[in-house]
């Protein structure tokens, strides 16, 4: 194996290792932010507006009109 081939192999392995680490770090970051988002929605659901339910407003009716075939 020539020196250039050894260097290419070494670079490829280094890149793979970096990308694996970056993927793991981003996954951990997403999980960390997801837990706080769940906690925030739990707090919001205890508000007095929680029992309001679904209501069709003007902009919702306009959207429904655009989706009709």
DSSP file (Angstrom, degrees, kcal/mol; ACC not computed):
  #  RESIDUE AA STRUCTURE BP1 BP2  ACC     N-H-->O    O-->H-N    N-H-->O    O-->H-N    TCO  KAPPA ALPHA  PHI   PSI    X-CA   Y-CA   Z-CA
    1    1 A X              0   0    0      0, 0.0     2,-0.0     0, 0.0     0, 0.0   0.000 360.0 360.0 360.0 132.8    0.0    0.0    0.0
    2    2 A X     >  -     0   0    0      1,-0.1     4,-2.0     4,-0.0     5,-0.2  -0.262 360.0-106.9 -79.8 170.1    1.4    3.4   -0.9
    3    3 A X  H  > S+     0   0    0      1,-0.2     4,-2.2     2,-0.2     5,-0.1   0.872 119.3  53.6 -64.6 -38.3    1.7    6.4    1.4
    4    4 A X  H  > S+     0   0    0      2,-0.2     4,-2.4     1,-0.2    -1,-0.2   0.908 108.8  48.8 -64.4 -41.7   -1.1    8.2   -0.4
    5    5 A X  H  > S+     0   0    0      2,-0.2     4,-2.3     1,-0.2    -1,-0.2   0.893 110.8  50.5 -66.0 -39.2   -3.5    5.2    0.0
    6    6 A X  H  X S+     0   0    0     -4,-2.0     4,-2.4     1,-0.2    -1,-0.2   0.910 110.9  49.1 -63.3 -41.5   -2.6    5.0    3.7
    7    7 A X  H  X S+     0   0    0     -4,-2.2     4,-2.6     2,-0.2    -2,-0.2   0.904 110.4  50.5 -65.7 -41.4   -3.3    8.7    4.2
    8    8 A X  H  X S+     0   0    0     -4,-2.4     4,-2.5     2,-0.2    -1,-0.2   0.912 111.6  48.2 -62.7 -42.4   -6.7    8.4    2.4
    9    9 A X  H  X S+     0   0    0     -4,-2.3     4,-2.3     2,-0.2    -2,-0.2   0.916 111.8  49.2 -63.8 -43.4   -7.7    5.5    4.6
   10   10 A X  H  X S+     0   0    0     -4,-2.4     4,-2.2     1,-0.2    -2,-0.2   0.909 112.1  48.6 -62.9 -42.6   -6.6    7.3    7.7
   11   11 A X  H  X S+     0   0    0     -4,-2.6     4,-2.3     2,-0.2    -2,-0.2   0.899 110.6  51.0 -63.9 -41.2   -8.6   10.4    6.6
   12   12 A X  H  X S+     0   0    0     -4,-2.5     4,-2.4     2,-0.2    -2,-0.2   0.906 110.7  47.9 -64.5 -41.9  -11.7    8.4    5.9
   13   13 A X  H  X S+     0   0    0     -4,-2.3     4,-2.4     2,-0.2    -1,-0.2   0.905 111.7  50.6 -65.4 -41.5  -11.6    6.7    9.3
   14   14 A X  H  X S+     0   0    0     -4,-2.2     4,-2.2     2,-0.2    -2,-0.2   0.895 110.9  49.0 -62.8 -40.7  -11.1   10.0   11.0
   15   15 A X  H  X S+     0   0    0     -4,-2.3     4,-2.7     2,-0.2    -2,-0.2   0.919 110.8  49.9 -64.2 -44.6  -14.1   11.5    9.1
   16   16 A X  H  X S+     0   0    0     -4,-2.4     4,-2.5     1,-0.2    -2,-0.2   0.920 110.8  49.4 -61.2 -44.2  -16.3    8.5   10.0
   17   17 A X  H  X S+     0   0    0     -4,-2.4     4,-2.1     1,-0.2    -1,-0.2   0.912 111.7  49.1 -62.0 -43.0  -15.4    8.8   13.7
   18   18 A X  H  X S+     0   0    0     -4,-2.2     4,-2.5     1,-0.2    -2,-0.2   0.927 111.7  48.4 -62.6 -45.2  -16.1   12.5   13.7
   19   19 A X  H  X S+     0   0    0     -4,-2.7     4,-2.3     1,-0.2    -2,-0.2   0.881 110.1  51.6 -66.2 -37.6  -19.5   12.0   12.0
   20   20 A X  H  X S+     0   0    0     -4,-2.5     4,-2.1     2,-0.2    -1,-0.2   0.919 112.0  47.1 -62.9 -42.5  -20.5    9.3   14.4
   21   21 A X  H  X S+     0   0    0     -4,-2.1     4,-2.4     2,-0.2    -2,-0.2   0.892 111.4  50.7 -65.5 -40.0  -19.6   11.5   17.3
   22   22 A X  H  X S+     0   0    0     -4,-2.5     4,-2.4     2,-0.2    -1,-0.2   0.896 110.2  49.9 -65.6 -39.7  -21.5   14.4   15.8
   23   23 A X  H  X S+     0   0    0     -4,-2.3     4,-2.1     2,-0.2    -2,-0.2   0.909 111.8  48.1 -65.1 -41.7  -24.6   12.3   15.3
   24   24 A X  H  X S+     0   0    0     -4,-2.1     4,-2.1     1,-0.2    -2,-0.2   0.906 112.3  49.0 -65.7 -41.4  -24.5   11.0   18.8
   25   25 A X  H  X S+     0   0    0     -4,-2.4     4,-2.1     2,-0.2    -2,-0.2   0.901 111.5  48.4 -66.6 -40.6  -24.1   14.6   20.2
   26   26 A X  H  X S+     0   0    0     -4,-2.4     4,-2.2     2,-0.2    -1,-0.2   0.885 110.3  52.2 -69.0 -36.0  -27.0   15.9   18.2
   27   27 A X  H  X S+     0   0    0     -4,-2.1     4,-2.2     2,-0.2    -1,-0.2   0.908 110.0  48.6 -62.7 -41.6  -29.2   13.0   19.3
   28   28 A X  H  X S+     0   0    0     -4,-2.1     4,-2.1     1,-0.2    -2,-0.2   0.879 110.4  51.5 -65.5 -37.8  -28.4   13.8   22.9
   29   29 A X  H  X S+     0   0    0     -4,-2.1     4,-2.1     2,-0.2    -2,-0.2   0.895 109.2  50.1 -66.4 -39.6  -29.1   17.4   22.4
   30   30 A X  H  X S+     0   0    0     -4,-2.2     4,-2.2     1,-0.2    -2,-0.2   0.922 111.2  48.7 -64.9 -43.4  -32.5   16.7   20.8
   31   31 A X  H  X S+     0   0    0     -4,-2.2     4,-1.7     1,-0.2    -1,-0.2   0.890 110.0  52.1 -63.0 -38.6  -33.4   14.4   23.7
   32   32 A X  H  X S+     0   0    0     -4,-2.1     4,-1.0     1,-0.2    -1,-0.2   0.903 113.6  42.4 -66.4 -40.4  -32.4   17.0   26.2
   33   33 A X  H  X S+     0   0    0     -4,-2.1     4,-1.6     1,-0.2    -1,-0.2   0.811 109.0  60.3 -75.9 -29.0  -34.5   19.7   24.7
   34   34 A X  H  X S+     0   0    0     -4,-2.2     4,-2.0     1,-0.2    -2,-0.2   0.873 100.8  53.9 -65.5 -37.6  -37.4   17.3   24.1
   35   35 A X  H  X S+     0   0    0     -4,-1.7     4,-1.8     1,-0.2    -1,-0.2   0.892 109.1  47.4 -65.3 -39.5  -37.7   16.6   27.9
   36   36 A X  H  X S+     0   0    0     -4,-1.0     4,-1.9     1,-0.2    -1,-0.2   0.831 109.4  54.7 -71.8 -30.2  -38.0   20.3   28.7
   37   37 A X  H  X S+     0   0    0     -4,-1.6     4,-2.1     2,-0.2    -2,-0.2   0.892 107.1  50.3 -68.6 -38.3  -40.6   20.7   25.9
   38   38 A X  H  X S+     0   0    0     -4,-2.0     4,-1.9     1,-0.2    -2,-0.2   0.915 110.3  50.0 -64.3 -42.4  -42.7   18.0   27.4
   39   39 A X  H  X S+     0   0    0     -4,-1.8     4,-1.6     1,-0.2    -1,-0.2   0.886 109.5  51.8 -63.3 -38.3  -42.5   19.6   30.8
   40   40 A X  H  X S+     0   0    0     -4,-1.9     4,-1.8     1,-0.2    -1,-0.2   0.897 109.2  48.8 -67.0 -40.0  -43.5   23.0   29.3
   41   41 A X  H  X S+     0   0    0     -4,-2.1     4,-1.7     1,-0.2    -1,-0.2   0.838 107.3  56.3 -70.4 -31.1  -46.6   21.5   27.6
   42   42 A X  H  < S+     0   0    0     -4,-1.9     4,-0.4     1,-0.2    -1,-0.2   0.895 108.2  47.9 -64.1 -38.7  -47.7   19.8   30.9
   43   43 A X  H >< S+     0   0    0     -4,-1.6     3,-0.9     1,-0.2    -2,-0.2   0.874 110.2  51.9 -69.5 -36.7  -47.6   23.1   32.6
   44   44 A X  H >< S+     0   0    0     -4,-1.8     3,-1.7     1,-0.2    -1,-0.2   0.829  99.2  64.2 -69.2 -31.2  -49.6   24.8   29.8
   45   45 A X  T 3< S+     0   0    0     -4,-1.7    -1,-0.2     1,-0.3    -2,-0.2   0.654  92.2  64.2 -70.3 -13.7  -52.3   22.1   29.9
   46   46 A X  T <  S+     0   0    0     -3,-0.9    -1,-0.3    -4,-0.4    -2,-0.2   0.439  80.2 110.7 -88.3   1.3  -53.3   23.1   33.5
   47   47 A X  S X  S-     0   0    0     -3,-1.7     3,-1.3     1,-0.1     4,-0.2  -0.200  85.4-107.6 -69.1 167.7  -54.4   26.6   32.3
   48   48 A X  G >  S+     0   0    0      1,-0.3     3,-0.6     2,-0.1    -1,-0.1   0.671 115.6  65.4 -71.0 -17.0  -58.1   27.6   32.4
   49   49 A X  G >  S+     0   0    0      1,-0.2     3,-1.5     2,-0.1     4,-0.3   0.432  73.1  95.6 -84.7   1.8  -58.2   27.4   28.6
   50   50 A X  G <  S+     0   0    0     -3,-1.3     3,-0.4     1,-0.3    -1,-0.2   0.801  82.6  50.2 -64.0 -29.6  -57.6   23.6   28.6
   51   51 A X  G <  S+     0   0    0     -3,-0.6    -1,-0.3     1,-0.2    -2,-0.1   0.360  81.1  96.7 -90.7   6.3  -61.3   22.8   28.4
   52   52 A X    <   -     0   0    0     -3,-1.5    -1,-0.2     1,-0.1    -2,-0.1   0.863  67.7-170.4 -67.0 -35.9  -62.0   25.1   25.4
   53   53 A X        -     0   0    0     -3,-0.4     2,-0.3    -4,-0.3    -1,-0.1  -0.135  35.8 -30.6  75.3-173.9  -61.8   22.3   22.9
   54   54 A X        +     0   0    0      2,-0.0     2,-0.4     0, 0.0     0, 0.0  -0.587  58.1 176.8 -82.3 137.3  -61.7   22.6   19.1
   55   55 A X        -     0   0    0     -2,-0.3     2,-0.7     0, 0.0    -2,-0.0  -0.996  28.9-126.4-140.3 139.9  -63.5   25.4   17.4
   56   56 A X        -     0   0    0     -2,-0.4     2,-0.1     4,-0.1    -2,-0.0  -0.737  33.6-175.5 -88.3 114.9  -63.6   26.2   13.7
   57   57 A X     >  -     0   0    0     -2,-0.7     4,-2.3     1,-0.0     5,-0.2  -0.434  40.7 -91.4-102.7 179.9  -62.6   29.8   13.1
   58   58 A X  H  > S+     0   0    0      1,-0.2     4,-2.3     2,-0.2     5,-0.2   0.901 123.9  48.2 -60.5 -45.4  -62.5   31.8    9.9
   59   59 A X  H  > S+     0   0    0      1,-0.2     4,-1.7     2,-0.2    -1,-0.2   0.825 110.7  52.7 -69.4 -28.3  -58.9   31.0    8.9
   60   60 A X  H  > S+     0   0    0      2,-0.2     4,-2.4     1,-0.2    -1,-0.2   0.912 109.1  49.3 -70.0 -41.8  -59.5   27.3    9.5
   61   61 A X  H  X S+     0   0    0     -4,-2.3     4,-2.0     1,-0.2    -2,-0.2   0.894 109.5  52.6 -62.3 -40.2  -62.6   27.4    7.2
   62   62 A X  H  X S+     0   0    0     -4,-2.3     4,-1.4     2,-0.2    -1,-0.2   0.900 109.3  49.4 -62.5 -40.1  -60.5   29.2    4.6
   63   63 A X  H  X S+     0   0    0     -4,-1.7     4,-1.1     1,-0.2     3,-0.3   0.927 108.6  52.5 -64.4 -44.3  -57.8   26.4    4.8
   64   64 A X  H  X S+     0   0    0     -4,-2.4     4,-0.6     1,-0.2     3,-0.4   0.877 106.2  54.9 -60.0 -36.8  -60.4   23.7    4.5
   65   65 A X  H >< S+     0   0    0     -4,-2.0     3,-0.7     1,-0.2    -1,-0.2   0.867 106.1  51.7 -64.3 -35.7  -61.7   25.4    1.3
   66   66 A X  H 3< S+     0   0    0     -4,-1.4    -1,-0.2    -3,-0.3    -2,-0.2   0.721 107.2  53.5 -74.5 -20.2  -58.2   25.3   -0.2
   67   67 A X  H 3< S+     0   0    0     -4,-1.1    -1,-0.2    -3,-0.4    -2,-0.2   0.520  82.6 109.2 -94.0  -4.2  -57.9   21.6    0.5
   68   68 A X    <<        0   0    0     -3,-0.7    -3,-0.0    -4,-0.6    -4,-0.0  -0.431 360.0 360.0 -71.2 145.7  -61.1   20.5   -1.2
   69   69 A X              0   0    0     -2,-0.1    -1,-0.1     0, 0.0    -4,-0.0   0.420 360.0 360.0 -94.4 360.0  -60.7   18.6   -4.5
